């Protein structure tokens, strides 16, 4: 016998399912913007490195926000 899913189960599954895509997109976008800055200002490799670090920070922040929302933490 299959037990019924708790209220909001599929919403939580959907939110957690976006974690990987959100993480990768933040990294790629940050790195790409850094590479564009390098091309525009001739600062290679610093723009890419700064873009990667900022993208990584944004990715981690996205993971924290999504997991808090998915698991109902009321501190957001």
C-alpha positions as CSV (number, residue, x, y, z in Angstrom):
1,X,0.0,0.0,0.0
2,X,1.3,3.4,-1.0
3,X,1.0,6.1,1.7
4,X,-0.3,9.5,0.5
5,X,2.2,12.3,-0.1
6,X,2.4,15.1,2.4
7,X,1.0,18.5,1.4
8,X,3.4,20.4,-0.7
9,X,5.5,17.3,-1.6
10,X,5.7,18.0,-5.4
11,X,6.4,21.7,-4.8
12,X,9.4,20.7,-2.7
13,X,10.5,18.2,-5.3
14,X,10.3,20.8,-8.0
15,X,12.2,23.4,-6.0
16,X,15.0,21.0,-5.1
17,X,15.1,19.8,-8.7
18,X,16.2,23.3,-9.8
19,X,19.3,23.3,-7.5
20,X,21.7,21.8,-10.1
21,X,20.6,24.0,-12.9
22,X,20.6,27.1,-10.8
23,X,24.1,26.3,-9.5
24,X,25.6,25.7,-13.0
25,X,23.9,28.7,-14.5
26,X,25.3,31.1,-11.9
27,X,28.8,29.7,-12.4
28,X,28.6,29.9,-16.2
29,X,27.1,33.4,-16.2
30,X,29.6,34.8,-13.8
31,X,32.5,33.3,-15.7
32,X,31.2,34.4,-19.0
33,X,30.7,38.0,-17.8
34,X,34.3,37.9,-16.4
35,X,35.6,36.7,-19.8
36,X,33.7,39.5,-21.5
37,X,35.3,42.0,-19.1
38,X,38.7,40.6,-19.9
39,X,38.1,41.1,-23.6
40,X,36.8,44.6,-23.1
41,X,39.5,45.8,-20.7
42,X,42.4,43.5,-21.4
43,X,42.6,42.3,-17.8
44,X,43.0,38.6,-18.4
45,X,42.8,36.4,-16.3
46,X,41.5,38.6,-13.5
47,X,38.0,39.3,-14.9
48,X,37.4,35.6,-15.4
49,X,38.6,34.8,-11.9
50,X,36.5,37.5,-10.3
51,X,33.5,36.5,-12.4
52,X,33.9,32.9,-11.4
53,X,34.2,33.8,-7.7
54,X,31.1,36.0,-7.8
55,X,29.2,33.3,-9.8
56,X,30.2,30.7,-7.2
57,X,29.0,33.0,-4.4
58,X,25.7,33.6,-6.2
59,X,25.3,29.8,-6.8
60,X,25.8,29.1,-3.1
61,X,23.3,31.8,-2.2
62,X,20.8,30.3,-4.6
63,X,21.3,26.9,-3.0
64,X,20.7,28.3,0.5
65,X,17.6,30.2,-0.6
66,X,16.1,27.3,-2.5
67,X,16.7,24.8,0.4
68,X,15.3,27.2,3.0
69,X,12.2,27.7,0.9
70,X,11.8,24.0,0.1
71,X,12.0,22.9,3.7
72,X,9.9,25.7,5.1
73,X,12.5,27.6,7.1
74,X,10.7,30.8,8.2
75,X,13.8,33.0,8.4
76,X,13.7,34.3,4.8
